[in-house]
Amino acid sequence: MAKVRKKPFRMCVGCQEMKIKKDLIRIVRTPDETIEIDYTGKKSGRGAYICPQQQCLEKARKGNRLEKALKHSVSSEVYEKLLQELESSE
């Protein structure tokens, strides 16, 4: 009989809800202190997760939640890239 694997959950920095990891977008602070969108979910560094919805991105930006989660300042270019990513996925 096959063993059922537990699905990993992560908290969205925008809405603060626990969701399945694959449904979220990972933003990572790499060891060389750059902020990138991690499409694979496997880049090394400190990560934060966000829902693929504009409301969550706006909440995270207003509350500086991404900066707090990554323990690093996030430039407006990263937010713009995330916004473009969200608009293209809809």
Number of C-alpha atoms within 10 A of each C-alpha: 3 4 5 6 6 6 9 10 14 18 17 25 23 23 16 16 13 13 17 13 18 13 13 20 23 23 24 25 23 16 11 7 12 13 21 17 19 18 11 9 16 10 17 11 16 17 22 23 24 26 22 19 18 15 12 17 22 15 16 22 17 11 12 15 18 26 15 14 17 18 12 14 14 18 11 10 10 14 16 11 13 20 17 11 15 16 12 8 9 7
